[in-house]
């Protein structure tokens, strides 16, 4: 992931504030020079200052040596990271003027679970609250592809 230099500098500084004795996402982040974006029951997603995405699964080999990715699979991890690091919002995609609110979450980016507290990020819109409008394929173009 390409990062602006200002964001890279903020990530570098934020890594130094992670508690090496804190929760597992912070400890892994400190060890691997990455900020935790999202942690759930399955694992965590972290971001390094060079733009490398780290993914790990709890109680798996990847917990000790996270898998490196060039890009995020979706925007959910980044939206979650913005809650802890608001300056990451500069990395989120801009909502196009014609993008409708997500029908699944009503534009909230998350849904409230039927039981318990908290919320669940919406997978339909990647937690953005909106969906991009797909360009229409002209009928002539579609017939030429057959």
C-alpha positions in Angstrom: 0.0 0.0 0.0 1.4 3.4 -1.0 1.4 5.8 2.0 2.0 9.5 2.0 5.2 10.4 3.9 3.3 12.2 6.6 1.2 9.1 7.4 4.4 6.9 7.4 5.9 9.3 10.0 2.8 9.1 12.1 2.8 5.3 12.0 6.5 5.2 13.0 5.7 7.5 16.0 2.6 5.5 16.9 4.5 2.3 17.0 6.7 3.7 19.8 3.6 4.4 21.9 2.4 0.8 21.8 2.6 -1.0 25.1 5.1 -3.9 24.8 3.4 -5.4 27.9 -0.1 -4.6 26.7 -2.6 -6.6 24.7 -1.5 -9.0 22.0 -2.1 -6.6 19.1 0.1 -4.0 20.7 2.8 -6.5 21.6 2.8 -7.9 18.0 2.7 -4.4 16.6 5.7 -3.3 18.7 7.7 -6.4 17.7 7.0 -6.0 14.0 7.0 -2.2 13.8 3.3 -1.9 12.9 0.2 -0.4 14.3 -2.8 -2.6 14.9 -5.7 -1.7 12.7 -8.2 -4.4 13.6 -8.2 -7.3 16.1 -11.0 -9.8 16.5 -11.5 -13.3 17.7 -9.6 -14.7 14.7 -6.5 -12.5 14.6 -5.3 -9.1 13.7 -4.4 -6.8 10.8 -1.5 -4.3 11.2 0.1 -1.6 9.1 3.8 -0.8 8.8 5.2 2.7 8.0 6.4 1.3 4.6 2.8 0.4 3.7 3.1 -3.4 4.3 0.0 -5.0 5.7 0.6 -7.8 8.3 -2.0 -10.4 9.0 -1.9 -12.9 11.8 -4.1 -15.5 13.3 -4.3 -16.1 17.0 -2.8 -19.4 18.2 -1.3 -20.1 14.7 2.2 -19.9 13.4 1.3 -16.5 11.8 1.1 -15.1 15.4 4.8 -15.4 15.6 5.6 -14.5 12.0 2.7 -12.5 10.4 1.9 -12.9 6.7 2.8 -9.8 4.7 0.4 -8.4 2.1 0.8 -5.5 -0.3 -2.8 -4.4 -0.1 -5.7 -4.7 2.3 -8.3 -7.3 1.3 -11.1 -4.7 2.0 -11.5 -1.4 3.8 -12.9 -2.9 7.1 -9.5 -3.0 8.7 -8.7 0.6 7.8 -12.0 1.9 9.0 -11.4 0.1 12.3 -7.9 1.6 12.5 -9.3 5.1 12.0 -11.1 4.7 15.3 -7.7 4.5 17.1 -5.7 6.6 14.7 -8.0 9.3 13.2 -5.3 10.5 10.9 -5.6 7.3 8.9 -8.9 8.6 7.5 -6.8 10.3 4.8 -6.3 6.7 3.4 -10.0 5.9 3.0 -11.5 6.2 -0.4 -13.5 9.3 -1.0 -17.2 8.8 -1.4 -18.3 9.6 -5.0 -21.2 12.0 -5.3 -23.4 9.3 -6.9 -22.6 6.6 -4.4 -25.7 5.5 -2.6 -25.8 4.6 1.1 -25.3 0.9 1.8 -28.6 -0.9 1.9 -27.3 -3.5 4.4 -26.2 -1.0 7.1 -28.3 2.0 6.2 -25.1 4.1 5.7 -23.8 3.5 9.1 -20.9 1.2 8.1 -21.8 -1.2 10.9 -24.7 -3.0 12.3 -25.8 -3.6 15.8 -25.8 -7.3 16.8 -29.2 -8.7 17.8 -27.6 -9.8 21.1 -25.0 -8.3 23.4 -23.3 -5.0 23.0 -21.0 -3.5 20.4 -21.3 -3.5 16.7 -20.3 -5.5 13.7 -18.6 -3.8 10.7 -20.7 -4.2 7.5 -19.1 -6.5 5.0 -21.3 -5.4 2.2 -19.8 -1.9 2.0 -16.5 -2.6 3.7 -17.6 -0.5 6.7 -17.7 2.7 4.6 -21.4 3.2 4.7 -21.7 3.6 0.9 -21.3 1.5 -2.2 -19.7 2.5 -5.4 -21.9 2.6 -8.5 -20.7 0.1 -11.1 -20.4 1.7 -14.5 -23.1 0.4 -16.8 -21.9 -1.8 -19.7 -23.4 -0.7 -23.0 -25.5 -3.4 -24.7 -23.2 -3.1 -27.8 -20.1 -3.8 -25.6 -21.7 -6.8 -24.0 -22.7 -8.4 -27.3 -19.1 -8.0 -28.6 -17.7 -10.0 -25.7 -19.6 -13.2 -26.5 
